[in-house]
Amino acid sequence: MRAVVYKEPFKVAVENVADPKILHPNDAIVRITSSCICGSDLHMYEGRTAAQPGIVFGHENMGVIEEVGAAVKERKVGDRVVMPFNVACGFCNNCLGGFTGFCTTVNPGFAGGAYGYVSMGPWVGGQAEFLQVPFADFNCLPLPAGTEHEAAFALLADIFPTGYHGAELAGVKPGESVAVFGAGPVGLMAAYSCLIRGAAEVYVVDHVKERLDMAESIGATPINYDTASPVDQIKELRGGSGVDKGIDAVGYQATKAGSSAVGGEQDEVPNIVLNQLIDVVNPTGALGIPGLYVPSDPGGVDANAARGALSLNFGQLFEKGLKLATGQCNVKQYNAQLRDLIISGKAKPDFVVSHEVSLDEGPDAYVKFDRREDGYTKVILHP
């Protein structure tokens, strides 16, 4: 089958790789119809992880079941399904507690597994024609047959639930004010989720025009951090007050004002967003941090950043009585409910999708997405 394969930093290629097979009676083989490029894929693409050449990318996958193992009882050939990026067993202690992002079965020695991602187990990615899905009854979310809502449903694999997870981590409630740092796909989904949950005011901080325009289009207030301190801008708009809740949808590659807004060399300050959130959230508020932070960064700006050790204004965090919650999304906690919001027409998350291209156009899409060229904000590949 054809698949997007990592070659070296800033280079992927579409190559022929081995077809997936049923290796366990609980497996299914899914013919991929949509697979998204994620901002997390860019960490590997840019050489900022320990990813080795040959890994097949793709953890945001949906399609139609082509084959099932003998033990698969709930899903059947022909079912249209979307898979959480979390590969999970459904029966370990963490899965039973709802923490499927921290499954202890699928990636021995580590809590958590994912398709096509470094250190997340042996699971081949889905930016390909077919995908092996383990524990298929548990991991395949059924969808209505046909092609309706294809782009919106594809976002159920990761970014829509992850954005919602950010709002959940921060405990966003109706009537509250929220600052979301980062207007990439997850940040936009976090802002959208806050609005779905009834937030009265949502401020979205970024410096890429297309992303800020998209945030404004859904009813959020855009804040360009190149213009002035985002903390000062938000407080000025609120008459001197901060916000009730804050969400970090940026992660460890955060940049300071004046950095390139179109990729390339960046002036990284990996702790800047976390400290700005501590500044802007009012006393007794909460921070939700779905943005990715890693314990090892080959491209870290200094020795501490290279080992994931960041300097935080913890005294201020303590003094203000702020709560802080983080960790990758447990997609299955949210994906069925969010699917039903899409089906009912009450959620239309595909506003974030900027480009849908063929699998063969994947290498070019990676270049443009990484450089933020031509309005590339969220890309879906169709094999």
DRENPA-642397 format. One line per 10 residues: number of its first residue (from 1); for each residue x, y, z of C-alpha. Coordinates in pm, 1 decimal, always signed. Example, Ala and Ser with C-alpha at 12.3 -4.5 7.8 and 13.67 -1.06 7.14 Angstrom:
2
1	+1230.0 -450.0 +780.0 | +1367.0 -106.0 +714.0
***
This chain:
383
1	+0.0 +0.0 +0.0 | +102.9 +366.0 -37.5 | +183.2 +564.2 +275.5 | +346.1 +886.0 +397.2 | +689.1 +784.7 +528.7 | +932.8 +995.8 +732.7 | +1273.1 +1022.3 +565.1 | +1468.9 +1290.4 +752.3 | +1401.8 +1629.0 +912.4 | +1173.0 +1834.0 +685.5
11	+1127.0 +1549.1 +439.0 | +854.3 +1288.4 +396.4 | +771.0 +1079.3 +90.4 | +486.5 +863.4 -35.1 | +621.7 +510.8 -67.2 | +499.6 +154.5 -93.9 | +501.0 -24.3 +242.0 | +368.6 -359.8 +363.0 | -8.0 -401.2 +376.0 | -148.1 -437.5 +729.7
21	-276.0 -778.3 +834.7 | -501.7 -925.2 +1100.0 | -249.2 -1019.4 +1368.4 | -491.7 -1081.2 +1654.0 | -857.9 -1193.0 +1655.0 | -953.6 -850.9 +1796.9 | -804.6 -663.0 +1499.2 | -979.4 -492.2 +1210.9 | -837.3 -361.0 +884.2 | -976.9 -20.9 +788.8
31	-962.4 +126.8 +439.5 | -868.0 +487.1 +509.2 | -1086.3 +757.3 +353.9 | -947.8 +1053.9 +553.3 | -632.4 +1103.9 +757.0 | -537.1 +1444.3 +895.7 | -195.7 +1603.5 +931.0 | -157.0 +1711.3 +1292.8 | +59.8 +1979.8 +1446.0 | +208.5 +1698.9 +1654.6
41	+324.3 +1534.2 +1330.3 | +528.5 +1847.6 +1266.7 | +733.8 +1781.7 +1580.4 | +856.0 +1460.4 +1415.7 | +872.9 +1614.8 +1069.0 | +1100.7 +1891.6 +1198.0 | +1335.4 +1646.1 +1370.6 | +1228.8 +1755.5 +1718.7 | +1175.7 +1397.0 +1839.9 | +1358.9 +1066.5 +1829.9
51	+1153.3 +947.9 +1530.0 | +1355.9 +722.8 +1300.1 | +1337.1 +720.5 +919.5 | +1075.0 +480.0 +791.5 | +795.6 +555.3 +1038.8 | +454.9 +589.4 +872.4 | +282.6 +902.4 +1000.6 | -84.9 +950.2 +1077.1 | -279.7 +927.5 +1403.8 | -603.9 +1102.0 +1296.7
61	-776.1 +834.3 +1093.0 | -1119.3 +735.1 +965.4 | -1247.8 +501.3 +699.1 | -1447.4 +187.5 +624.5 | -1382.6 -155.3 +775.3 | -1252.3 -400.7 +515.1 | -1181.2 -704.8 +732.9 | -1234.3 -811.3 +1094.0 | -1077.4 -1075.4 +1317.3 | -1277.7 -1364.2 +1457.1
71	-1317.5 -1201.7 +1800.2 | -1460.2 -872.7 +1669.7 | -1832.0 -879.0 +1750.3 | -1969.6 -524.2 +1747.1 | -1805.7 -380.9 +1434.0 | -1848.7 -540.9 +1091.8 | -1718.6 -517.1 +737.9 | -1859.3 -207.1 +568.2 | -1891.4 +0.3 +887.0 | -1780.9 +360.3 +855.8
81	-1564.9 +439.0 +1159.3 | -1326.2 +689.9 +1311.5 | -1046.9 +585.4 +1546.7 | -919.4 +781.9 +1847.9 | -552.0 +861.3 +1812.1 | -515.9 +679.6 +2146.0 | -466.1 +308.7 +2084.8 | -626.3 +147.5 +2389.3 | -723.8 -197.6 +2513.1 | -1038.9 -111.6 +2707.1
91	-963.0 -339.8 +3002.4 | -649.4 -219.2 +3187.0 | -694.3 -14.1 +3505.2 | -648.3 +317.0 +3324.2 | -888.8 +228.5 +3043.4 | -1148.7 +109.3 +3293.8 | -1114.9 +445.8 +3465.7 | -1172.3 +627.8 +3137.0 | -806.9 +724.0 +3088.3 | -762.0 +563.7 +2747.8
101	-477.8 +801.3 +2664.1 | -275.1 +619.8 +2928.9 | -345.2 +256.1 +2840.5 | -85.8 +23.7 +2995.4 | -146.9 -268.5 +2759.0 | -75.4 -143.0 +2406.5 | +273.2 -0.2 +2460.8 | +453.7 -210.1 +2724.9 | +659.8 -7.4 +2967.3 | +477.2 +316.2 +2887.1
111	+132.3 +454.9 +2968.1 | -23.7 +539.0 +2632.6 | -14.5 +434.8 +2268.9 | -89.2 +599.7 +1935.4 | -78.4 +528.5 +1564.0 | +227.2 +645.6 +1373.1 | +397.0 +832.4 +1654.5 | +744.2 +799.4 +1803.1 | +764.4 +612.3 +2136.7 | +390.7 +539.1 +2127.4
121	+412.7 +171.2 +2043.7 | +438.1 -45.3 +1731.9 | +123.3 +88.4 +1568.9 | +165.1 +192.8 +1205.8 | +16.5 +528.0 +1107.5 | -287.8 +586.1 +891.5 | -162.8 +838.8 +635.1 | -189.3 +537.7 +410.9 | -440.7 +332.3 +218.9 | -513.5 +87.0 +501.9
131	-470.9 +64.5 +880.2 | -455.0 -217.1 +1132.9 | -678.4 -129.7 +1430.7 | -632.0 -342.7 +1745.6 | -917.2 -403.0 +1990.5 | -1146.8 -290.4 +1712.4 | -1474.2 -315.9 +1904.3 | -1334.3 -67.6 +2156.0 | -1134.1 +161.2 +1927.4 | -1367.3 +202.6 +1627.8
141	-1637.1 +466.4 +1678.9 | -1927.2 +392.7 +1440.7 | -2050.2 +668.8 +1210.9 | -2350.9 +705.1 +982.4 | -2295.5 +535.9 +647.6 | -2215.4 +744.4 +343.1 | -1993.0 +1048.3 +302.6 | -2182.3 +1319.4 +491.7 | -1978.1 +1515.9 +748.5 | -1656.7 +1345.3 +632.1
151	-1426.2 +1632.5 +730.3 | -1604.8 +1698.9 +1059.4 | -1600.8 +1332.5 +1158.5 | -1229.6 +1307.9 +1075.0 | -1164.3 +1567.9 +1345.3 | -1309.5 +1329.7 +1606.2 | -986.6 +1130.0 +1595.4 | -794.7 +1400.8 +1776.4 | -832.3 +1775.8 +1754.3 | -1201.6 +1824.1 +1834.4
161	-1185.5 +1600.4 +2144.7 | -843.6 +1743.8 +2236.5 | -975.5 +2100.1 +2215.1 | -1273.7 +1998.5 +2424.4 | -1033.4 +1828.6 +2664.6 | -857.0 +2162.5 +2710.8 | -1187.1 +2320.5 +2813.0 | -1257.4 +2027.4 +3043.3 | -911.7 +2048.2 +3205.9 | -973.0 +2417.1 +3275.0
171	-1326.5 +2345.6 +3399.4 | -1485.6 +2603.3 +3169.4 | -1842.6 +2682.6 +3276.4 | -2127.4 +2886.1 +3125.5 | -2078.1 +3260.4 +3155.8 | -1702.4 +3245.1 +3215.4 | -1420.1 +3426.2 +3039.0 | -1138.3 +3223.6 +2884.0 | -800.4 +3296.7 +2726.0 | -685.4 +3037.0 +2472.9
181	-321.3 +3061.8 +2372.1 | -262.3 +2921.1 +2023.7 | -494.5 +2941.5 +1723.8 | -372.1 +2630.2 +1551.3 | -627.2 +2353.4 +1499.2 | -633.8 +2244.8 +1864.5 | -650.7 +2603.6 +1990.3 | -938.3 +2681.4 +1755.9 | -1116.5 +2365.9 +1869.5 | -1054.0 +2463.6 +2232.7
191	-1204.5 +2808.3 +2171.8 | -1498.5 +2652.9 +1985.4 | -1550.4 +2403.4 +2268.0 | -1552.2 +2683.0 +2526.4 | -1825.1 +2854.8 +2327.3 | -2019.5 +2528.5 +2301.4 | -1991.6 +2498.0 +2681.0 | -2140.9 +2847.0 +2720.9 | -1838.1 +3068.3 +2784.5 | -1932.5 +3434.9 +2765.5
201	-1597.8 +3565.8 +2640.1 | -1317.7 +3378.5 +2465.3 | -988.9 +3545.4 +2373.8 | -758.4 +3364.6 +2129.8 | -388.8 +3453.8 +2122.8 | -172.6 +3396.0 +1813.2 | +6.1 +3597.1 +1544.7 | -87.8 +3416.9 +1223.1 | -350.7 +3631.0 +1050.0 | -549.6 +3347.1 +893.0
211	-575.0 +3172.3 +1228.9 | -682.8 +3486.3 +1412.4 | -940.5 +3558.8 +1140.8 | -1077.9 +3207.4 +1188.3 | -1101.7 +3259.9 +1564.0 | -1293.5 +3582.2 +1508.4 | -1528.8 +3407.5 +1267.2 | -1656.7 +3177.7 +1543.9 | -1716.6 +3461.9 +1789.1 | -1385.7 +3472.5 +1975.4
221	-1179.7 +3788.7 +2026.1 | -845.2 +3766.8 +1842.4 | -530.5 +3883.2 +2023.1 | -212.6 +3930.8 +1817.5 | +83.8 +3888.1 +2049.1 | +315.6 +4064.9 +1802.3 | +123.9 +4387.7 +1868.8 | +174.2 +4400.6 +2246.3 | +176.6 +4175.9 +2551.6 | -127.2 +3947.1 +2519.4
231	-178.1 +3970.5 +2895.9 | -193.6 +4350.3 +2877.8 | -422.9 +4342.8 +2575.1 | -672.3 +4109.0 +2741.2 | -671.8 +4301.9 +3067.8 | -723.2 +4629.6 +2882.4 | -1025.7 +4486.4 +2702.1 | -1162.5 +4366.7 +3037.0 | -1117.2 +4690.9 +3225.6 | -809.8 +4572.8 +3411.1
241	-934.3 +4227.7 +3503.3 | -789.7 +3896.9 +3391.1 | -996.0 +3594.0 +3288.2 | -1157.9 +3307.6 +3475.9 | -985.1 +3025.5 +3288.8 | -687.4 +2975.9 +3057.4 | -590.0 +2711.1 +2801.2 | -244.0 +2641.0 +2657.3 | -284.9 +2492.6 +2309.1 | +71.0 +2580.2 +2203.4
251	+310.8 +2357.4 +2395.7 | +687.9 +2347.1 +2409.7 | +752.3 +2525.6 +2079.3 | +601.3 +2855.2 +2198.3 | +759.2 +3167.8 +2049.2 | +808.3 +3527.7 +2154.1 | +672.7 +3837.2 +1983.1 | +832.5 +3913.8 +1648.8 | +900.3 +3552.5 +1556.2 | +824.7 +3442.5 +1203.2
261	+454.7 +3382.7 +1148.7 | +522.2 +3167.8 +842.9 | +748.7 +2895.4 +977.0 | +1122.8 +2878.0 +934.6 | +1352.8 +2999.1 +1211.1 | +1160.7 +3070.2 +1530.4 | +1253.4 +3261.2 +1846.1 | +1136.8 +2995.5 +2089.9 | +1065.8 +3058.8 +2456.6 | +917.8 +2726.7 +2571.9
271	+783.0 +2857.8 +2904.4 | +636.2 +3186.6 +2779.3 | +275.6 +3073.6 +2733.4 | +260.2 +2897.3 +3069.3 | +382.6 +3207.7 +3250.1 | +151.4 +3436.7 +3053.9 | -140.2 +3215.5 +3153.3 | -37.8 +3240.4 +3517.6 | -35.2 +3619.4 +3471.9 | -369.4 +3652.3 +3295.5
281	-589.7 +3409.3 +3489.6 | -758.9 +3560.4 +3793.3 | -701.6 +3426.6 +4146.0 | -872.5 +3089.7 +4212.1 | -900.0 +3028.9 +3836.9 | -770.0 +2727.7 +3645.9 | -531.8 +2640.1 +3364.7 | -594.1 +2360.4 +3116.6 | -285.5 +2249.1 +2926.3 | -351.3 +2015.1 +2631.3
291	-50.7 +2164.0 +2447.4 | +229.1 +1911.9 +2400.1 | +529.7 +1913.0 +2633.7 | +800.3 +1647.7 +2611.2 | +1068.6 +1512.7 +2846.4 | +1328.2 +1516.5 +2569.0 | +1364.7 +1778.2 +2294.2 | +1664.3 +1744.3 +2059.1 | +1607.0 +2100.9 +1941.3 | +1565.3 +2258.0 +2284.6
301	+1682.8 +2616.6 +2319.2 | +1905.3 +2527.4 +2616.6 | +2007.0 +2228.8 +2829.4 | +1700.2 +2255.9 +3050.9 | +1458.5 +2279.8 +2760.8 | +1627.9 +1981.0 +2598.5 | +1520.1 +1769.5 +2896.0 | +1176.7 +1927.5 +2930.5 | +1265.4 +2128.3 +3242.0 | +1099.5 +2470.7 +3223.9
311	+1107.9 +2768.1 +3461.3 | +759.4 +2857.7 +3587.6 | +638.5 +3139.4 +3809.1 | +520.1 +2880.0 +4057.2 | +515.0 +3124.5 +4346.0 | +259.6 +3336.3 +4160.6 | +61.8 +3023.9 +4069.2 | +50.8 +2930.6 +4438.7 | -22.0 +3281.8 +4560.5 | -318.6 +3313.9 +4323.1
321	-455.5 +2971.9 +4420.0 | -466.4 +2857.6 +4058.4 | -548.2 +2502.6 +3960.5 | -348.4 +2335.0 +3683.3 | -438.0 +2024.9 +3483.9 | -262.9 +1870.1 +3188.6 | -206.3 +1548.1 +2991.9 | -302.3 +1414.6 +2653.5 | -666.9 +1373.7 +2567.5 | -859.2 +1056.8 +2648.3
331	-1051.6 +1074.8 +2322.6 | -1314.1 +814.4 +2409.8 | -1437.9 +1032.0 +2696.4 | -1571.4 +1277.0 +2440.7 | -1587.5 +1140.8 +2086.3 | -1934.7 +980.4 +2091.2 | -2100.0 +1291.9 +2235.4 | -1914.8 +1520.6 +1994.5 | -2013.9 +1292.4 +1704.1 | -2375.9 +1331.5 +1803.7
341	-2340.9 +1711.2 +1818.6 | -2211.1 +1699.3 +1460.8 | -2495.5 +1474.8 +1345.4 | -2754.7 +1704.8 +1506.2 | -2598.9 +2011.1 +1343.2 | -2512.3 +2170.1 +1677.7 | -2137.6 +2146.9 +1613.3 | -1960.3 +2214.5 +1284.6 | -1589.5 +2180.3 +1366.3 | -1481.0 +2143.3 +1004.5
351	-1461.7 +2524.4 +975.1 | -1099.1 +2468.6 +1075.5 | -1019.4 +2253.6 +769.7 | -834.8 +2463.3 +513.3 | -724.3 +2200.7 +259.7 | -824.1 +1850.6 +149.9 | -571.4 +1686.9 -80.7 | -476.7 +1345.1 -211.8 | -230.5 +1120.2 -30.0 | +20.0 +1178.7 -311.5
361	+13.1 +1550.7 -230.5 | +108.7 +1475.3 +129.3 | +476.5 +1576.1 +105.9 | +387.4 +1915.0 -41.4 | +114.5 +1961.3 +221.1 | +367.7 +1898.3 +498.7 | +593.5 +2170.7 +360.6 | +311.6 +2424.2 +335.8 | +155.6 +2334.2 +669.8 | +491.9 +2361.2 +845.3
371	+559.4 +2699.5 +683.3 | +197.9 +2813.6 +728.6 | +183.7 +2894.3 +358.5 | -125.9 +2951.5 +145.9 | -352.7 +2956.2 +450.1 | -271.2 +2598.1 +551.5 | -426.7 +2554.4 +896.2 | -566.9 +2199.8 +891.3 | -506.3 +1945.8 +615.6 | -690.4 +1622.3 +540.9
381	-530.6 +1360.3 +317.6 | -753.0 +1133.6 +110.1 | -585.8 +809.9 -12.6
***
